[in-house]
Amino acid sequence: MRITVDTNLLISATFWYGDSNKIIDMVEKKEIELVLSKDIIDEFRAVLEYDEIKEKIRKKNLEMAWTIEKIKEISTIIEPSEELKVVKDDPDDDKILECAAEAKVDFIVSKDNHLLKLQKYGIIKILNPSDFLKQLHG
């Protein structure tokens, strides 16, 4: 099974133990394949530079360069060939759809309301982390 996730999930998995973290653990164990694009990695890197995120990094003594490399290491990184304009309320979210469509993933797992509101893109279901884990484990 192949999935694409959004930056919200990556951030959540970095700082908290919960459903997002469980999903990344499954990727590390090669139970599911995570497909990301360079644009998603770049956005993840940029969000880690936000002041409120830097404060969390300081408090938890985290090494973010290692975190970014780890995510890249456990993911399949692709370069989408098609530019989409689907998410009118937040065009930045189109990068998630572009990656998912190019990679023909089974699910987009997101914490973003603009994406979740779509429910699916083509045959790709869009679920929050909790619903994805429920679907996976029946």
Helices and strands as residue ranges (DSSP letters): E 2-5, H 7-15, H 19-28, E 33-37, H 38-47, H 51-60, H 64-74, E 75-78, G 91-93, H 94-103, E 107-109, H 113-118, E 120-121, E 124-127, H 129-137
